[in-house]
Amino acid sequence: MPGTWDANIKLLTAVDDGQDFAVDTVDKNSNFDVLANVEIGSRLNEVVTRHDLFAYVRNLSQSNILASQNFGEVLTPQVNQTRNLEIRLDFNVPANGWPANEGDVLEVVASYKVSAGVNSDYSAARSQLFIISVGN
């Protein structure tokens, strides 16, 4: 739980396209989503102006980035309440499939920024590991 002046990524996970449950494998030719559950503390939420999520899918087996996405939106302050949101990012497979080999180990890494005027609070998280499969 973040402090009243903090914001955190509470959960970051890769899920099947349009679903809500974490994946163990992603087919080389399939889309998937990334879910980020975020929380903004009650005091920060009273002066918040914007939030941004920066997400990267890393191939740990080959030490490279397969895909990245950014999300951002303006927020309206809320008085004396914690804000909990779920951000869903849709990762669509490139035309020739994900640039990865069967058995490659992937993870999602993300940073979360909450702005309150000129002040910002940051958080970072990593997902569970998942694997590229072929034909599953």
DSSP file with accessible surface (Angstrom, degrees, kcal/mol):
  #  RESIDUE AA STRUCTURE BP1 BP2  ACC     N-H-->O    O-->H-N    N-H-->O    O-->H-N    TCO  KAPPA ALPHA  PHI   PSI    X-CA   Y-CA   Z-CA
    1    1 A M              0   0  177      0, 0.0     6,-0.1     0, 0.0     2,-0.0   0.000 360.0 360.0 360.0 127.0    0.0    0.0    0.0
    2    2 A P        -     0   0   11      0, 0.0     6,-0.1     0, 0.0    38,-0.1  -0.363 360.0-103.7 -72.2 158.5    1.5    3.4   -1.0
    3    3 A G    >   -     0   0   33     38,-0.1     3,-1.9     1,-0.1    38,-0.3  -0.199  42.7 -93.7 -68.8 172.8    1.7    6.2    1.6
    4    4 A T  T 3  S+     0   0   72      1,-0.3    40,-2.6    37,-0.2    39,-0.8   0.769 128.9  42.0 -64.4 -23.7   -0.8    9.0    1.3
    5    5 A W  T 3  S+     0   0  149     38,-0.2    -1,-0.3    39,-0.1     2,-0.3   0.142 106.7  84.0-106.1  17.9    1.6   11.0   -0.8
    6    6 A D    <   -     0   0   67     -3,-1.9    35,-3.4   115,-0.0     2,-0.3  -0.794  56.9-154.4-120.1 162.9    2.8    8.1   -3.0
    7    7 A A  E     -A   40   0A   1     -2,-0.3     2,-0.3    33,-0.2    33,-0.2  -0.990  19.8-178.1-133.9 142.1    1.7    6.2   -6.1
    8    8 A N  E     -A   39   0A  56     31,-2.5    31,-2.4    -2,-0.3     2,-0.7  -0.983  35.7-121.8-139.9 150.8    2.6    2.5   -6.8
    9    9 A I  E     -A   38   0A  14     -2,-0.3    29,-0.3    29,-0.2     3,-0.1  -0.854  30.9-174.3 -83.6 115.3    2.2   -0.2   -9.4
   10   10 A K  E     +     0   0A  94     27,-3.0     2,-0.3    -2,-0.7    28,-0.2   0.808  66.5   5.8 -83.3 -33.1    0.5   -2.8   -7.2
   11   11 A L  E     -A   37   0A  92     26,-1.5    26,-2.6    -3,-0.1     2,-0.4  -0.973  57.9-173.7-154.0 136.5    0.5   -5.6   -9.9
   12   12 A L  E     +A   36   0A   7     -2,-0.3   116,-0.4   114,-0.3     2,-0.3  -0.992  22.9 154.8-133.4 123.9    2.0   -5.9  -13.3
   13   13 A T  E     -A   35   0A  11     22,-2.3    22,-2.9    -2,-0.4     2,-0.4  -1.000  41.0-124.8-151.9 148.1    1.2   -9.0  -15.4
   14   14 A A  E     -A   34   0A   0     -2,-0.3     9,-2.0    20,-0.2     2,-0.3  -0.781  37.4-178.8 -88.2 137.3    0.9  -10.3  -19.0
   15   15 A V  E     -AB  33  22A   0     18,-3.0    18,-2.6    -2,-0.4     7,-0.2  -0.916  34.7 -84.9-134.1 159.0   -2.4  -11.9  -19.8
   16   16 A D  E >   -A   32   0A  87      5,-0.9     3,-2.6    -2,-0.3    16,-0.2  -0.299  69.6 -74.7 -59.0 150.7   -4.1  -13.5  -22.7
   17   17 A D  T 3  S-     0   0   73     14,-0.8    -1,-0.2     1,-0.3     3,-0.1  -0.251 118.0  -2.0 -53.5 120.2   -5.6  -11.1  -25.2
   18   18 A G  T 3  S+     0   0   51      1,-0.2    -1,-0.3    -3,-0.1     2,-0.2   0.512 114.2 106.8  76.9   5.3   -8.9   -9.7  -23.7
   19   19 A Q    <   -     0   0  106     -3,-2.6    -1,-0.2     2,-0.1    -4,-0.1  -0.514  63.8-140.7-109.7 179.8   -8.6  -11.9  -20.5
   20   20 A D        +     0   0   98     -2,-0.2     2,-0.4    -3,-0.1    -3,-0.1   0.394  67.6  93.8-121.8  -1.6   -7.7  -11.2  -16.9
   21   21 A F  S    S-     0   0  163     -5,-0.1    -5,-0.9     1,-0.1    -2,-0.1  -0.792  78.8-104.2-103.8 142.1   -5.5  -14.1  -15.8
   22   22 A A  B     -B   15   0A  59     -2,-0.4     2,-0.3    -7,-0.2    -7,-0.2  -0.181  35.2-129.2 -59.7 147.3   -1.7  -14.3  -16.0
   23   23 A V        -     0   0    5     -9,-2.0    -9,-0.2     1,-0.1     3,-0.1  -0.675  19.6-168.7 -97.8 152.4   -0.1  -16.2  -18.8
   24   24 A D  S    S+     0   0  131      1,-0.4   107,-2.0    -2,-0.3     2,-0.3   0.657  83.0  17.5 -99.4 -34.3    2.6  -18.9  -18.5
   25   25 A T  E     -d  131   0B  60    105,-0.2     2,-0.4   107,-0.0    -1,-0.4  -0.967  61.7-155.5-136.1 154.3    3.2  -18.9  -22.2
   26   26 A V  E     -d  132   0B   4    105,-2.6   107,-2.3    -2,-0.3     2,-0.1  -0.999  28.6-120.4-128.5 126.6    2.5  -16.7  -25.2
   27   27 A D  E >   -d  133   0B  21     -2,-0.4     3,-2.2   105,-0.2   107,-0.2  -0.423  22.8-121.5 -64.6 140.3    2.3  -18.1  -28.7
   28   28 A K  T 3  S+     0   0   50    105,-2.8    70,-2.8     1,-0.3    -1,-0.1   0.747 113.0  41.5 -54.6 -24.7    4.8  -16.6  -31.0
   29   29 A N  T 3  S+     0   0   96     68,-0.2     2,-0.4   104,-0.2    -1,-0.3   0.054  98.9  97.4-113.9  24.9    1.9  -15.5  -33.3
   30   30 A S    <   -     0   0   50     -3,-2.2     2,-0.1    62,-0.1    68,-0.1  -0.891  66.1-125.8-120.2 148.2   -0.6  -14.3  -30.7
   31   31 A N        -     0   0   52     -2,-0.4   -14,-0.8    62,-0.1     2,-0.3  -0.443  30.5-178.3 -75.3 157.6   -1.6  -11.0  -29.2
   32   32 A F  E     -AC  16  91A   1     59,-2.2    59,-2.8   -16,-0.2     2,-0.3  -0.959  16.7-131.4-149.9 166.6   -1.5  -10.5  -25.5
   33   33 A D  E     -AC  15  90A   4    -18,-2.6   -18,-3.0    -2,-0.3     2,-0.4  -0.822   7.6-141.1-115.1 160.9   -2.3   -7.7  -23.0
   34   34 A V  E     -AC  14  89A   1     55,-2.5    55,-2.7    -2,-0.3     2,-0.5  -0.992  16.1-158.6-120.6 128.7   -0.5   -6.2  -20.1
   35   35 A L  E     -AC  13  88A   7    -22,-2.9   -22,-2.3    -2,-0.4     2,-0.5  -0.921   7.4-173.1-108.0 134.4   -2.4   -5.3  -17.0
   36   36 A A  E     -AC  12  87A   0     51,-2.5    51,-3.1    -2,-0.5     2,-0.6  -0.990   9.3-159.3-125.7 117.9   -1.2   -2.8  -14.4
   37   37 A N  E     -AC  11  86A  50    -26,-2.6   -27,-3.0    -2,-0.5   -26,-1.5  -0.899  22.9-175.6 -93.3 121.0   -3.1   -2.3  -11.2
   38   38 A V  E     -AC   9  85A   2     47,-2.9    47,-2.4    -2,-0.6     2,-0.4  -0.855  14.6-161.1-121.9 154.3   -2.0    1.1   -9.8
   39   39 A E  E     -AC   8  84A  18    -31,-2.4   -31,-2.5    -2,-0.3     2,-0.5  -1.000   3.6-160.9-137.3 136.1   -2.8    3.0   -6.7
   40   40 A I  E     -AC   7  83A   0     43,-2.7    43,-2.4    -2,-0.4   -33,-0.2  -0.972  29.9-116.8-116.1 125.7   -2.5    6.7   -5.8
   41   41 A G     >  -     0   0    2    -35,-3.4     4,-2.6    -2,-0.5     5,-0.2  -0.161  27.6-108.9 -60.8 156.3   -2.5    7.7   -2.2
   42   42 A S  H  > S+     0   0   17      1,-0.2     4,-0.6     2,-0.2    39,-0.5   0.839 114.5  44.9 -61.1 -39.4   -5.3    9.9   -0.8
   43   43 A R  H >4 S+     0   0   87    -39,-0.8     3,-0.8     2,-0.2     4,-0.4   0.928 115.3  46.7 -74.1 -43.1   -3.3   13.1   -0.3
   44   44 A L  H >> S+     0   0   12    -40,-2.6     3,-1.6     1,-0.2     4,-0.8   0.899 107.0  59.8 -62.6 -37.1   -1.5   12.9   -3.7
   45   45 A N  H 3< S+     0   0    0     -4,-2.6    33,-1.9   -41,-0.4    -1,-0.2   0.735  95.4  63.6 -64.3 -21.9   -4.8   12.1   -5.3
   46   46 A E  T << S+     0   0   62     -3,-0.8    -1,-0.3    -4,-0.6    -2,-0.2   0.696 117.3  26.0 -75.0 -18.9   -6.1   15.5   -4.0
   47   47 A V  T <4 S+     0   0   70     -3,-1.6    -2,-0.2    -4,-0.4    -1,-0.2   0.273  89.5 133.8-126.0   7.2   -3.6   17.4   -6.2
   48   48 A V     <  +     0   0    0     -4,-0.8    68,-0.3    68,-0.2     3,-0.1  -0.244  22.9 172.6 -63.0 145.8   -3.0   14.9   -9.0
   49   49 A T        -     0   0   61     66,-3.4    26,-1.9     1,-0.4     2,-0.3   0.583  61.6  -5.1-122.7 -26.5   -3.0   16.3  -12.6
   50   50 A R  E     -FE  74 115B  92     65,-1.6    65,-2.9    24,-0.3    -1,-0.4  -0.991  50.3-152.4-163.5 156.5   -1.8   13.3  -14.8
   51   51 A H  E     -FE  73 114B   1     22,-2.2    22,-2.1    -2,-0.3     2,-0.3  -0.993  10.8-170.4-139.3 150.6   -0.5    9.8  -14.7
   52   52 A D  E     -FE  72 113B  19     61,-2.6    61,-3.0    -2,-0.3     2,-0.4  -0.999   7.3-160.8-139.7 139.9    1.7    7.9  -17.2
   53   53 A L  E     -FE  71 112B   0     18,-2.9    18,-2.7    -2,-0.3     2,-0.5  -0.984   3.0-166.4-122.1 131.7    2.6    4.2  -17.6
   54   54 A F  E     -FE  70 111B  56     57,-2.6    57,-2.0    -2,-0.4     2,-0.4  -0.975  14.9-175.3-119.1 113.2    5.7    3.1  -19.6
   55   55 A A  E     -FE  69 110B   0     14,-3.1    14,-2.4    -2,-0.5     2,-0.4  -0.918   8.4-175.1-120.2 139.9    5.8   -0.6  -20.3
   56   56 A Y  E     -FE  68 109B  89     53,-2.8    53,-2.5    -2,-0.4     2,-0.7  -0.995  19.1-144.1-133.3 134.6    8.4   -2.8  -22.0
   57   57 A V  E     -FE  67 108B   0     10,-2.9     9,-2.9    -2,-0.4    10,-1.1  -0.896  26.6-161.9 -97.8 116.0    8.4   -6.5  -22.9
   58   58 A R  E     -FE  65 107B  83     49,-3.2    49,-1.9    -2,-0.7     2,-0.9  -0.836  17.9-145.2-104.0 136.7   11.9   -7.8  -22.4
   59   59 A N  E  >> -FE  64 106B   1      5,-3.3     5,-1.5    -2,-0.4     4,-1.0  -0.877  15.6-173.1 -94.6 105.2   13.3  -11.0  -23.9
   60   60 A L  T  45S+     0   0   61     45,-2.4    -1,-0.2    -2,-0.9    46,-0.2   0.806  80.2  59.4 -71.4 -27.5   15.6  -12.1  -21.1
   61   61 A S  T  45S+     0   0   63     44,-1.0    -1,-0.2     1,-0.2    45,-0.1   0.839 120.4  25.2 -70.3 -32.3   17.0  -15.0  -23.3
   62   62 A Q  T  45S-     0   0   79     43,-0.2    -1,-0.2    -3,-0.2    -2,-0.2   0.371 103.1-124.4-112.5  -0.2   18.3  -12.6  -26.0
   63   63 A S  T  <5 +     0   0  110     -4,-1.0     2,-0.3     1,-0.2    -3,-0.2   0.934  69.6 111.3  55.0  54.4   18.7   -9.4  -23.9
   64   64 A N  E   <S-F   59   0B  62     -5,-1.5    -5,-3.3     0, 0.0     2,-0.5  -0.952  70.7-104.7-147.3 169.4   16.5   -7.2  -26.0
   65   65 A I  E     -F   58   0B  90     -2,-0.3    -7,-0.2    -7,-0.2     3,-0.1  -0.856  23.4-173.6 -97.0 124.9   13.2   -5.4  -26.0
   66   66 A L  E     -     0   0B  21     -9,-2.9     2,-0.3    -2,-0.5    -8,-0.1   0.822  67.7 -15.2 -83.5 -36.9   10.4   -7.0  -28.0
   67   67 A A  E     -F   57   0B  22    -10,-1.1   -10,-2.9    31,-0.1    -1,-0.3  -0.984  56.3-161.8-162.4 157.9    7.8   -4.2  -27.7
   68   68 A S  E     -F   56   0B  67     -2,-0.3     2,-0.3   -12,-0.2   -12,-0.2  -0.983   5.7-176.7-146.5 154.9    7.0   -1.1  -25.7
   69   69 A Q  E     -F   55   0B  59    -14,-2.4   -14,-3.1    -2,-0.3     2,-0.4  -0.986  10.9-152.3-149.6 148.4    3.9    1.0  -25.1
   70   70 A N  E     -F   54   0B 104     -2,-0.3     2,-0.4   -16,-0.2   -16,-0.2  -0.934   9.1-170.7-120.3 146.3    3.1    4.2  -23.2
   71   71 A F  E     +F   53   0B  59    -18,-2.7   -18,-2.9    -2,-0.4     2,-0.3  -0.994  13.0 161.7-132.5 139.4   -0.2    5.2  -21.7
   72   72 A G  E     +F   52   0B  31     -2,-0.4     2,-0.3   -20,-0.2   -20,-0.2  -0.988   5.7 166.9-156.3 149.9   -1.1    8.6  -20.2
   73   73 A E  E     -F   51   0B  85    -22,-2.1   -22,-2.2    -2,-0.3     2,-0.2  -0.985  37.6-102.7-158.6 155.9   -4.1   10.6  -19.3
   74   74 A V  E     -F   50   0B 110     -2,-0.3     2,-0.4   -24,-0.2   -24,-0.3  -0.576  37.4-153.6 -76.6 140.5   -5.2   13.7  -17.4
   75   75 A L        -     0   0   10    -26,-1.9    -1,-0.0    -2,-0.2    -2,-0.0  -0.923   9.6-136.3-117.9 146.3   -6.7   13.0  -14.0
   76   76 A T        -     0   0  110     -2,-0.4   -27,-0.1     1,-0.1   -28,-0.1  -0.860  35.0-109.6 -96.5 129.4   -9.1   15.1  -12.0
   77   77 A P        -     0   0   66      0, 0.0     2,-0.4     0, 0.0   -31,-0.2  -0.216  28.7-155.0 -58.0 148.7   -8.2   15.4   -8.3
   78   78 A Q    >   -     0   0   63    -33,-1.9     3,-0.6     3,-0.2     2,-0.3  -0.996  18.5-119.2-126.8 135.4  -10.5   13.6   -5.8
   79   79 A V  T 3  S-     0   0  117     -2,-0.4   -36,-0.1     1,-0.2     3,-0.1  -0.573  79.0 -18.6 -82.9 127.8  -10.8   14.7   -2.2
   80   80 A N  T 3  S+     0   0  104     -2,-0.3     2,-0.3   -38,-0.3    -1,-0.2   0.795 105.3 106.9  53.7  42.8   -9.7   12.4    0.7
   81   81 A Q    <   -     0   0  101     -3,-0.6     2,-0.2   -39,-0.5    -3,-0.2  -0.991  66.9-120.7-149.6 144.2   -9.8    9.1   -1.2
   82   82 A T        -     0   0   51     -2,-0.3     2,-0.5    -3,-0.1   -41,-0.2  -0.555  28.6-137.5 -75.2 143.5   -7.3    6.6   -2.6
   83   83 A R  E     -C   40   0A  25    -43,-2.4   -43,-2.7    -2,-0.2     2,-0.5  -0.930  19.0-174.3-109.5 125.4   -7.5    6.0   -6.3
   84   84 A N  E     +C   39   0A 101     -2,-0.5     2,-0.3   -45,-0.2   -45,-0.2  -0.982  12.3 170.9-117.9 126.5   -7.2    2.5   -7.6
   85   85 A L  E     -C   38   0A  54    -47,-2.4   -47,-2.9    -2,-0.5     2,-0.5  -0.945  27.6-142.9-133.8 153.9   -7.1    1.9  -11.4
   86   86 A E  E     -C   37   0A 108     -2,-0.3     2,-0.5   -49,-0.2   -49,-0.2  -0.984  16.4-162.7-115.8 125.2   -6.4   -0.9  -13.8
   87   87 A I  E     -C   36   0A   8    -51,-3.1   -51,-2.5    -2,-0.5     2,-0.5  -0.932   3.6-163.3-108.3 127.4   -4.5    0.0  -17.0
   88   88 A R  E     -C   35   0A  88     -2,-0.5     2,-0.5   -53,-0.2   -53,-0.2  -0.954   2.9-168.5-113.8 125.7   -4.7   -2.4  -19.9
   89   89 A L  E     -C   34   0A   7    -55,-2.7   -55,-2.5    -2,-0.5     2,-0.6  -0.953  14.7-141.8-113.0 131.3   -2.2   -2.2  -22.8
   90   90 A D  E     -C   33   0A  66     -2,-0.5     2,-0.7   -57,-0.2   -57,-0.2  -0.831  11.2-164.0 -97.2 116.0   -2.8   -4.3  -25.9
   91   91 A F  E     -C   32   0A   4    -59,-2.8   -59,-2.2    -2,-0.6     2,-0.4  -0.904  10.1-159.8-101.9 109.1    0.3   -5.8  -27.4
   92   92 A N        -     0   0   95     -2,-0.7   -61,-0.1   -61,-0.2   -62,-0.1  -0.762  22.7-111.8 -93.6 135.1   -0.4   -6.9  -31.0
   93   93 A V        -     0   0   38     -2,-0.4   -62,-0.1     1,-0.1   -64,-0.1  -0.327  34.0-114.8 -63.8 135.4    1.9   -9.4  -32.7
   94   94 A P    >   -     0   0   59      0, 0.0     3,-2.3     0, 0.0    -1,-0.1  -0.259  37.1 -94.0 -63.9 165.9    4.0   -8.0  -35.5
   95   95 A A  T 3  S+     0   0  106      1,-0.3     3,-0.1     2,-0.0    -2,-0.1   0.830 125.8  40.2 -54.4 -36.5    3.3   -9.4  -39.1
   96   96 A N  T 3  S-     0   0  151      1,-0.3    -1,-0.3     0, 0.0     2,-0.0   0.165 122.2 -99.0-100.9  19.3    6.0  -12.1  -38.8
   97   97 A G    <   -     0   0    6     -3,-2.3    -1,-0.3   -68,-0.1   -68,-0.2  -0.105  64.4 -36.6  86.8 168.5    5.3  -13.0  -35.2
   98   98 A W        -     0   0    5    -70,-2.8     2,-2.8     1,-0.1    -5,-0.1  -0.423  63.5-116.1 -62.8 135.7    7.1  -11.9  -32.1
   99   99 A P  S    S+     0   0   74      0, 0.0     2,-0.3     0, 0.0    -1,-0.1  -0.398  83.4  97.4 -75.2  70.1   10.9  -11.6  -32.8
  100  100 A A  S    S-     0   0    1     -2,-2.8     2,-0.3   -72,-0.1     3,-0.1  -0.966  70.3-115.5-150.4 161.6   11.7  -14.4  -30.3
  101  101 A N    >   -     0   0   99     -2,-0.3     3,-2.4     1,-0.1    31,-0.3  -0.701  44.1 -84.9-101.7 155.2   12.4  -18.1  -30.4
  102  102 A E  T 3  S+     0   0  131     -2,-0.3    31,-0.2     1,-0.3    -1,-0.1  -0.309 118.4  24.7 -54.7 132.2   10.4  -20.9  -28.9
  103  103 A G  T 3  S+     0   0   42     29,-3.1    -1,-0.3     1,-0.3    30,-0.1   0.305  84.8 143.8  91.9  -9.0   11.4  -21.2  -25.3
  104  104 A D    <   -     0   0   16     -3,-2.4    28,-2.2    28,-0.1     2,-0.5  -0.372  48.9-127.9 -62.9 142.4   12.6  -17.6  -24.8
  105  105 A V  E     - G   0 131B  44     26,-0.2   -45,-2.4    -3,-0.1   -44,-1.0  -0.817  30.5-174.1 -97.5 127.9   11.9  -16.2  -21.4
  106  106 A L  E     +EG  59 130B   1     24,-3.7    24,-2.3    -2,-0.5     2,-0.3  -0.802  10.6 178.6-118.8 160.1   10.1  -12.9  -21.3
  107  107 A E  E     -E   58   0B   3    -49,-1.9   -49,-3.2    -2,-0.3     2,-0.5  -0.973  24.9-125.9-150.8 160.2    9.0  -10.4  -18.7
  108  108 A V  E     -E   57   0B   0     20,-0.4    19,-2.8    -2,-0.3     2,-0.4  -0.922  22.8-171.7-106.0 133.9    7.3   -7.0  -18.6
  109  109 A V  E     +EH  56 126B  29    -53,-2.5   -53,-2.8    -2,-0.5     2,-0.3  -0.959  11.7 174.4-120.4 144.1    8.9   -4.1  -16.9
  110  110 A A  E     -EH  55 125B   7     15,-2.3    15,-2.2    -2,-0.4     2,-0.4  -0.995  22.9-152.8-148.7 152.8    7.1   -0.8  -16.3
  111  111 A S  E     -EH  54 124B  39    -57,-2.0   -57,-2.6    -2,-0.3     2,-0.4  -0.945  13.5-154.2-123.6 150.6    7.5    2.5  -14.6
  112  112 A Y  E     -EH  53 123B   0     11,-2.9    11,-1.9    -2,-0.4     2,-0.5  -0.988   6.7-167.6-128.6 129.1    4.6    4.6  -13.4
  113  113 A K  E     -EH  52 122B  55    -61,-3.0   -61,-2.6    -2,-0.4     2,-0.5  -0.980   3.4-169.4-121.5 128.9    4.6    8.4  -13.1
  114  114 A V  E     -EH  51 121B   0      7,-2.6     7,-2.3    -2,-0.5     2,-0.4  -0.982  13.0-156.3-116.7 126.1    2.0   10.5  -11.3
  115  115 A S  E     +EH  50 120B  13    -65,-2.9   -66,-3.4    -2,-0.5   -65,-1.6  -0.837  18.2 179.9-105.4 141.7    2.2   14.2  -11.7
  116  116 A A  E >  S- H   0 119B  12      3,-3.2     3,-1.9    -2,-0.4     2,-0.3  -0.831  70.7 -62.6-135.4  87.9    0.8   16.9   -9.4
  117  117 A G  T 3  S-     0   0   55     -2,-0.3    -1,-0.1     1,-0.3   -68,-0.1  -0.488 119.5 -14.7  67.4-125.6    1.7   20.2  -11.0
  118  118 A V  T 3  S+     0   0  141     -2,-0.3     2,-0.3    -3,-0.1    -1,-0.3   0.542 123.6  88.4 -86.6  -6.1    5.5   20.4  -11.1
  119  119 A N  E <   -H  116   0B 114     -3,-1.9    -3,-3.2     2,-0.0     2,-0.3  -0.708  57.0-171.7 -95.2 145.6    5.9   17.5   -8.7
  120  120 A S  E     -H  115   0B  54     -2,-0.3     2,-0.4    -5,-0.2    -5,-0.2  -0.967  13.8-157.9-135.6 151.5    6.1   13.8   -9.7
  121  121 A D  E     -H  114   0B  38     -7,-2.3    -7,-2.6    -2,-0.3     2,-0.3  -0.990  16.8-159.2-127.1 138.1    6.1   10.5   -8.0
  122  122 A Y  E     +H  113   0B 142     -2,-0.4     2,-0.3    -9,-0.2    -9,-0.2  -0.875  12.4 177.8-120.5 152.6    7.5    7.3   -9.7
  123  123 A S  E     -H  112   0B  21    -11,-1.9   -11,-2.9    -2,-0.3     2,-0.3  -0.971   8.8-160.5-145.2 154.0    7.1    3.6   -9.2
  124  124 A A  E     +H  111   0B  79     -2,-0.3     2,-0.3   -13,-0.2   -13,-0.2  -0.966  10.6 174.6-136.3 154.4    8.5    0.6  -11.0
  125  125 A A  E     -H  110   0B  23    -15,-2.2   -15,-2.3    -2,-0.3     2,-0.4  -0.986  18.5-144.7-154.1 160.7    7.5   -3.1  -11.2
  126  126 A R  E     -H  109   0B 163     -2,-0.3  -114,-0.3   -17,-0.2   -17,-0.2  -0.965  20.1-133.1-125.9 146.4    8.3   -6.4  -13.0
  127  127 A S        -     0   0   12    -19,-2.8  -114,-0.2    -2,-0.4     2,-0.1  -0.300  35.1 -85.0 -85.3 176.3    5.9   -9.1  -14.1
  128  128 A Q        -     0   0   65   -116,-0.4   -20,-0.4     1,-0.1  -114,-0.2  -0.361  57.4 -94.1 -69.9 160.4    6.2  -12.8  -13.6
  129  129 A L        -     0   0   98    -22,-0.1     2,-0.3    -3,-0.1   -22,-0.2  -0.514  45.6-178.9 -77.5 148.0    8.2  -14.6  -16.2
  130  130 A F  E     - G   0 106B   1    -24,-2.3   -24,-3.7    -2,-0.2     2,-0.4  -0.935  16.5-127.5-143.7 167.6    6.5  -16.2  -19.2
  131  131 A I  E     -dG  25 105B  73   -107,-2.0  -105,-2.6    -2,-0.3     2,-0.4  -0.902  14.9-119.2-125.3 144.2    7.7  -18.1  -22.2
  132  132 A I  E     -d   26   0B   1    -28,-2.2   -29,-3.1    -2,-0.4     2,-0.3  -0.666  37.1-174.6 -77.5 129.9    7.3  -18.0  -26.0
  133  133 A S  E     -d   27   0B   7   -107,-2.3  -105,-2.8    -2,-0.4     2,-0.5  -0.788  18.1-135.0-119.4 168.5    5.6  -21.1  -27.4
  134  134 A V  S    S-     0   0   66     -2,-0.3  -107,-0.1  -107,-0.2   -33,-0.0  -0.990  79.4  -6.8-128.7 121.9    4.9  -22.2  -30.9
  135  135 A G              0   0   67     -2,-0.5    -1,-0.1     1,-0.2  -108,-0.0   0.716 360.0 360.0  73.8  25.0    1.6  -23.6  -32.0
  136  136 A N              0   0  143      0, 0.0    -1,-0.2     0, 0.0  -109,-0.2  -0.814 360.0 360.0-103.8 360.0   -0.1  -23.8  -28.6
